Each structure stands twice: as C-alpha cells, then as structure tokens.
Amino acid sequence: QVQLVESGGGLVQAGGSLRLSCAASGRTLRGYGMGWFRQAPGKEREFVAAIEWNGSITYYADSVKGRFTISRNPAKNTVYLQMNSLRPGDTAGYYCAQRLRQELPYYSMTSYGYWGQGTQVTVSS
C-alpha cells in the first residue's frame, strides 16, 4: 500500500504561481503513472494532468495546457505540479493519485487506485 501526501497549496493572486508536491511513502512510485485531479465546491472531480511511469509522456486537460507542468523525481518518490498564470477558475482542492490500471484512460478516475487527501488552491481575482 502507498500513502500519498500533497503539499504546496495556498492563496495566490490571479497570474501567480504555485508548485504542488505529492510525496509517496510505503511503496515506490517507480513503474506507475501518476495523475493530478481537482475538485471545486459543488463540482465533480476532474482530470488536470498525468505523467507516465517513466516520465517521458505527459497529458494535460485543455484548461491547463500551457500553464501547468507535471513532473516527477523518482529519487525522491515525489510528483510535482507547477502551476503558472493561475486563474480564479483554478480554485479547487488538488489531489494526486497513483495509476494502477494502465489499460484504462489516463484521464479517468477509475484508472487510479491510491489518492492523497488533497491540498487547497485558492486564486483571488
């Protein structure tokens, strides 16, 4: 079993930046893809970004493409989400997850088996 802990959230003005971290313990993240999702109040959880197990391929939701960057550091067993040019619409709880079912789409929550507790990002206008 793996435990995922997100950090780095906070309050930022529109146009600002934040870097989220997702640290894993209990099992290595090597060999597994990872993803970031977010959930705003009253809305469903939605896909934000994903990275393949070897870090060579990344995927992004259209709404964050060109502004967010997902990366991973295998030595630290950590995945990151660099968020630039933040907008009020990016306000949400952000969750990282480990992708356990590679045969399912990277953007589907059903392909992920372990989830963190989330970190709140609030972007003021």
Secondary structure, DSSP 8 states (H G I E B T S, - for coil): --EEEEE--EEEETT--EEEEEEEESS--TT-EEEEEEE-TTS--EEEEEE-TTSS-EEE-TTTTTTEEEEEEGGGTEEEEEE-S--GGG-EEEEEEEE--TTS-TT-GGGEEEE---EEEEEE-
